[in-house]
């Protein structure tokens, strides 16, 4: 009797939980849910990540990895917890993370995903000069220790063995796990809850996701360019696997290739 009552209660969220699980988020709420995690990441970097990184004499890249883990892991748990409030068990289903019904066959979405992966990898690398130009002209006032127009500023001035050790430890997180959490949250949880924006929803989501990266705010224009096609596809076709291939997939590819090139002195 008690178990039945608990299950029924879990399926009827109220208050702020009900607002989070609603089919539509208000625009102000959505903006907050997009940007507050980024602000928290910067705060954790300054208060926790950077001091730990400096104490260990590790590349400042480790500080950002720590900050991202501290903020994004609880977000992932929060999504699972929302599932528990609605279904009685920890899950991303039950209307928490959308676009997981797999409308495409595994083979077809694999080909589509590889296409998006290659697109994001090639375009993001080709837009590095745009990032450098934007930083040099508008954001030199940003004083994060890793800030700069170079894509490897966060690795400069450190011993090679220390850098490789840091990449080996942080790589699985920054190169796949954390981008995967971002996709579940930004594309699977937030994007579907903007039906009032119609066709503007993908651009709204992509722009705010780009701005969420406060620690690299000068990369907003390039991020919008190389992310929008994949986000638009996920929104239109309701298959989050495309952006998982694109974002975590590209991050993993560039992490592996970059770490290998650095180890062999190619960068």
ROFI-627446 format. One line per field, with one value per residue (C-alpha): y, z, x; chain. Coordinates in Angstrom, 3 decimals, padded with zeros to 6 digits. Layout:
BEGIN
c2 <- [Y, ...]
c3 <- [Z, ...]
c1 <- [X, ...]
chaine <- [A, ...]
END
This chain:
BEGIN
c2 <- [000.000, 002.387, 001.454, 002.112, 005.477, 006.402, 005.486, 007.542, 010.507, 010.161, 010.416, 013.704, 016.268, 019.629, 023.052, 023.855, 020.207, 020.346, 023.514, 021.815, 018.760, 020.763, 020.502, 024.214, 026.408, 030.142, 032.050, 033.647, 030.242, 028.700, 031.471, 030.900, 027.129, 027.625, 030.187, 029.551, 026.348, 028.357, 030.969, 028.207, 026.635, 029.940, 030.326, 026.785, 027.343, 030.474, 029.143, 025.457, 024.389, 027.049, 026.787, 022.989, 023.199, 025.714, 023.707, 020.640, 022.730, 021.240, 022.940, 025.318, 023.042, 020.780, 023.606, 023.881, 020.096, 020.115, 022.942, 021.192, 017.926, 019.656, 021.381, 018.962, 015.746, 017.118, 018.311, 014.764, 013.449, 016.126, 014.843, 011.307, 012.631, 014.360, 010.993, 009.506, 012.197, 011.273, 007.519, 006.369, 005.362, 007.132, 007.448, 009.883, 008.589, 009.393, 012.712, 014.026, 013.814, 013.870, 012.922, 009.394, 007.380, 006.507, 007.304, 006.342, 002.904, 002.403, 002.252, 005.414, 007.496, 006.292, 007.641, 010.878, 011.175, 010.614, 013.324, 015.777, 014.682, 015.408, 018.664, 019.942, 018.834, 020.403, 023.593, 024.196, 023.854, 026.058, 028.747, 028.960, 032.171, 033.679, 032.836, 034.434, 037.561, 037.899, 037.540, 039.985, 042.637, 042.345, 040.133, 040.850, 042.158, 038.598, 037.626, 033.893, 032.262, 030.163, 033.027, 033.815, 033.687, 030.432, 027.204, 025.675, 028.566, 026.362, 024.005, 026.581, 026.801, 023.380, 020.353, 017.874, 014.938, 016.991, 018.010, 014.423, 013.174, 015.892, 015.033, 011.330, 011.994, 014.732, 013.553, 010.951, 013.620, 016.660, 014.513, 012.595, 012.268, 015.988, 016.807, 013.863, 015.318, 018.678, 017.047, 015.320, 018.586, 021.222, 019.205, 016.535, 018.482, 022.198, 022.320, 020.325, 022.608, 025.659, 024.927, 028.564, 029.588, 027.353, 027.309, 029.779, 027.204, 025.631, 029.040, 030.131, 026.923, 027.034, 030.689, 030.299, 027.106, 029.010, 031.884, 029.356, 028.880, 032.113, 030.937, 031.143, 033.813, 034.889, 031.532, 032.243, 033.136, 030.035, 027.759, 028.948, 028.215, 024.688, 023.587, 024.921, 022.352, 019.441, 021.125, 021.962, 018.317, 017.035, 019.506, 018.648, 014.879, 014.200, 012.048, 013.178, 010.604, 012.959, 015.650, 013.003, 011.844, 015.458, 017.007, 014.267, 012.392, 015.356, 016.160, 012.578, 012.584, 015.876, 014.816, 011.562, 013.116, 016.182, 014.202, 011.842, 014.733, 016.457, 013.256, 012.900, 016.553, 017.525, 020.477]
c3 <- [000.000, 000.961, -002.163, -004.358, -002.697, -003.166, -006.848, -007.385, -005.613, -007.709, -010.882, -009.846, -009.364, -007.962, -007.468, -009.166, -010.138, -012.079, -013.829, -014.809, -016.173, -017.968, -021.740, -022.014, -020.151, -020.084, -021.974, -018.790, -017.075, -020.125, -020.299, -016.633, -017.073, -020.045, -018.473, -014.712, -015.136, -017.062, -014.323, -011.735, -013.744, -013.757, -009.998, -009.243, -011.491, -009.559, -006.072, -006.391, -009.716, -010.145, -006.568, -006.847, -010.261, -009.047, -005.888, -008.028, -010.592, -013.228, -016.471, -015.898, -018.232, -015.191, -013.306, -015.960, -016.041, -012.269, -012.537, -015.317, -013.378, -010.186, -012.013, -014.767, -012.755, -010.354, -013.383, -014.722, -011.334, -011.286, -014.559, -013.163, -009.966, -011.993, -013.593, -010.128, -009.144, -012.122, -012.445, -009.045, -010.331, -011.472, -015.234, -018.111, -019.529, -018.388, -020.202, -018.734, -021.671, -025.023, -028.562, -027.469, -029.370, -032.153, -035.277, -037.490, -037.823, -036.176, -039.529, -040.874, -037.748, -037.668, -041.170, -040.329, -037.063, -038.704, -041.192, -038.380, -036.492, -039.502, -040.180, -036.626, -036.492, -039.806, -039.399, -035.785, -036.705, -039.777, -037.645, -035.211, -036.947, -036.299, -032.604, -032.535, -034.338, -032.025, -028.942, -030.149, -031.120, -028.367, -025.441, -024.475, -021.212, -020.228, -017.589, -017.104, -016.872, -019.967, -022.042, -025.354, -029.087, -029.274, -029.029, -026.820, -024.396, -021.511, -022.186, -022.681, -020.296, -018.739, -018.795, -021.479, -019.097, -016.829, -019.777, -021.000, -017.526, -017.224, -020.641, -019.755, -016.541, -017.802, -021.395, -020.796, -019.010, -021.235, -024.349, -024.004, -020.663, -020.024, -023.615, -023.388, -020.236, -022.015, -024.880, -022.568, -020.691, -023.437, -026.354, -024.639, -021.688, -022.578, -026.368, -026.535, -023.935, -026.208, -028.486, -028.305, -030.255, -033.216, -035.753, -033.652, -030.887, -032.339, -032.796, -029.310, -027.795, -029.800, -029.022, -025.285, -025.207, -026.885, -024.403, -021.537, -022.282, -020.420, -020.037, -023.825, -024.669, -027.778, -029.409, -029.460, -033.200, -034.306, -031.947, -033.376, -036.893, -036.285, -033.795, -035.342, -038.166, -035.718, -033.203, -035.981, -037.096, -033.567, -033.125, -036.477, -036.498, -032.739, -032.569, -030.028, -031.265, -034.095, -031.738, -029.526, -032.536, -033.430, -030.088, -027.802, -030.897, -032.250, -028.794, -028.425, -031.877, -031.298, -027.806, -029.049, -032.124, -030.200, -027.327, -029.767, -031.816, -028.654, -027.408, -030.671, -030.807, -033.670, -031.751]
c1 <- [000.000, 002.801, 004.803, 001.749, 001.197, 004.901, 004.795, 001.663, 003.257, 006.428, 004.367, 002.771, 005.579, 004.587, 006.138, 009.438, 009.952, 006.692, 007.895, 011.138, 009.317, 006.619, 006.370, 007.203, 009.672, 009.140, 011.831, 013.269, 013.421, 015.059, 017.669, 018.502, 018.732, 021.063, 023.393, 023.510, 025.586, 028.196, 028.374, 028.759, 031.582, 033.483, 032.917, 034.099, 037.125, 038.111, 037.393, 038.307, 039.796, 042.490, 043.831, 044.059, 045.709, 048.291, 048.993, 049.699, 051.616, 049.325, 048.260, 045.366, 043.392, 042.994, 041.274, 038.571, 038.181, 037.630, 035.088, 033.178, 033.042, 031.880, 029.003, 027.989, 027.972, 025.332, 023.332, 023.364, 022.286, 019.593, 018.169, 018.104, 016.499, 013.785, 013.114, 012.709, 010.226, 008.079, 008.552, 009.785, 013.221, 016.365, 016.052, 016.376, 013.116, 009.618, 009.603, 012.865, 015.290, 013.511, 014.565, 015.544, 012.921, 015.410, 013.377, 016.347, 017.902, 021.276, 023.030, 021.411, 021.985, 025.589, 026.185, 024.382, 026.290, 029.665, 028.789, 028.037, 031.163, 033.374, 031.545, 032.031, 035.666, 036.643, 034.626, 035.642, 039.318, 038.922, 037.260, 040.197, 041.382, 037.929, 038.283, 041.728, 040.483, 037.475, 039.660, 042.320, 039.759, 037.156, 038.199, 041.803, 040.340, 039.395, 041.950, 041.437, 044.853, 044.127, 042.727, 044.328, 044.005, 045.970, 043.997, 046.719, 047.266, 046.163, 049.109, 051.861, 054.835, 054.371, 056.637, 055.625, 055.270, 053.002, 050.831, 050.516, 049.623, 046.969, 045.535, 045.477, 043.541, 041.221, 040.811, 038.072, 036.015, 036.555, 036.832, 033.581, 031.758, 031.199, 030.135, 027.719, 026.156, 025.874, 023.975, 021.521, 020.936, 020.995, 019.618, 017.552, 016.155, 016.105, 015.650, 012.370, 010.805, 010.759, 007.766, 006.644, 009.766, 008.990, 011.822, 013.800, 014.284, 017.471, 019.128, 018.040, 019.440, 022.673, 023.325, 022.753, 024.809, 027.640, 027.365, 027.265, 030.981, 031.790, 035.379, 035.822, 033.270, 035.195, 034.332, 030.568, 030.385, 032.284, 030.351, 027.046, 028.295, 029.560, 026.879, 023.686, 023.252, 023.404, 021.110, 018.650, 018.667, 018.024, 015.169, 013.587, 014.091, 013.860, 016.990, 019.578, 022.057, 022.999, 024.305, 025.922, 027.882, 028.652, 029.646, 031.057, 032.211, 034.156, 035.539, 036.761, 038.350, 040.164, 041.270, 042.783, 044.392, 045.580, 047.085, 048.785, 050.190, 051.418, 053.064, 054.973, 055.951, 053.664, 052.224]
chaine <- [A, A, A, A, A, A, A, A, A, A, A, A, A, A, A, A, A, A, A, A, A, A, A, A, A, A, A, A, A, A, A, A, A, A, A, A, A, A, A, A, A, A, A, A, A, A, A, A, A, A, A, A, A, A, A, A, A, A, A, A, A, A, A, A, A, A, A, A, A, A, A, A, A, A, A, A, A, A, A, A, A, A, A, A, A, A, A, A, A, A, A, A, A, A, A, A, A, A, A, A, A, A, A, A, A, A, A, A, A, A, A, A, A, A, A, A, A, A, A, A, A, A, A, A, A, A, A, A, A, A, A, A, A, A, A, A, A, A, A, A, A, A, A, A, A, A, A, A, A, A, A, A, A, A, A, A, A, A, A, A, A, A, A, A, A, A, A, A, A, A, A, A, A, A, A, A, A, A, A, A, A, A, A, A, A, A, A, A, A, A, A, A, A, A, A, A, A, A, A, A, A, A, A, A, A, A, A, A, A, A, A, A, A, A, A, A, A, A, A, A, A, A, A, A, A, A, A, A, A, A, A, A, A, A, A, A, A, A, A, A, A, A, A, A, A, A, A, A, A, A, A, A, A, A, A, A, A, A, A, A, A, A, A, A, A, A, A]
END
